[in-house]
Amino acid sequence: MKVGQSSVLVVDDNEVNRDLLARRVQRQGHKVTGASNGFEALDMMREQPFDLVLLDIMMPEMNGYQLLETLKADKKLRHIPVVMVSAVEDIESIVRCIELGAEDYLSKPFNPVLLKARINACLEKKRLRDQEQAYLKRLADEQEKSERLLLNILPEAIAERLKQGESTIADSFADVTVMFADLVGFTKLSANLSPAELVELLNDIFSAFDDLADKYGLEKIKTIGDAYMVVGGLPTPRKDHAEAIAEMALDILDKINGIPTQQEQALKVRIGIHTGAVEAGVIGSKKFAYDLWGDTVNTANRMESHGIPGAIQVTKITYERLYDKYIWKERGIVDVKGKGPMRTYLLEGRKS
């Protein structure tokens, strides 16, 4: 089919009438296909696209009314404009066709000039509709892409609140568990990597951590260099947040051993966990970020920075929540910067 050429289907059980109409439409520069009954026309329309249907009313088996009604009930075919061409001239027939969804109505014998005008008007209307649908699809695709990007940086519940028009999002949570995981010796390791190799390695590591966060229903907050921060118990509160964080921490120790490096140097991670209250909210107007603040965050960070490579250090508060479900080793009193002496525990495994 030539560029700009429209495809027209002529449906009429009378071969003479069908051929006469087809020739007139072809003279206007359109590609014409003929169908001798409604069932044949339906099969054709389901197999190939048409821009317009010229439909006779009085046909055996399936008449024009029935075919028109079937077309307009089909989501894939209802957009095709239909012009009824019939010797039936009573007003009731015309009204019925329009009510069933026909674009126009022509009486036989048809006026060639009027036929051309009606066809061109219908085709122009379809062209504009097709343009509109293409534009709406592009708009929907862009909106979907924007929503995916928003969900990549914000929790779903928070993103939904932003879309609903909330300009300031700030919440207090009385009971959550925060974890920091930091790659030990990564600065030294990265000195021997190209920028591409460094990014690829970090992506492999943090993607594995992301999968674990999804697995346990936890909320990744951010990465800071080679450190990873995740929280349980927000933005949707849950009672088992400490246990979920513990499960992820133990899995991280297993995962990190299976990630290869260029120099085949073993990776180690240092993990710190604390449970308590936090403030959470969205900051930024051009680049959104969902972040946490409060002593709980600082304490979890100190548990990591004052921890042991390859170990999970937790505070007494977190230990008391979980002591009966896991295997522990008491580390003792640790002098924590900004906090003073603190009794800490090492999470070593699951009891069962």
Order of alpha helices (4+ residues) and beta strands (2+ residues): beta-alpha-beta-alpha-beta-alpha-beta-alpha-beta-alpha-alpha-beta-alpha-alpha-beta-beta-alpha-beta-beta-alpha-beta-alpha-beta-beta
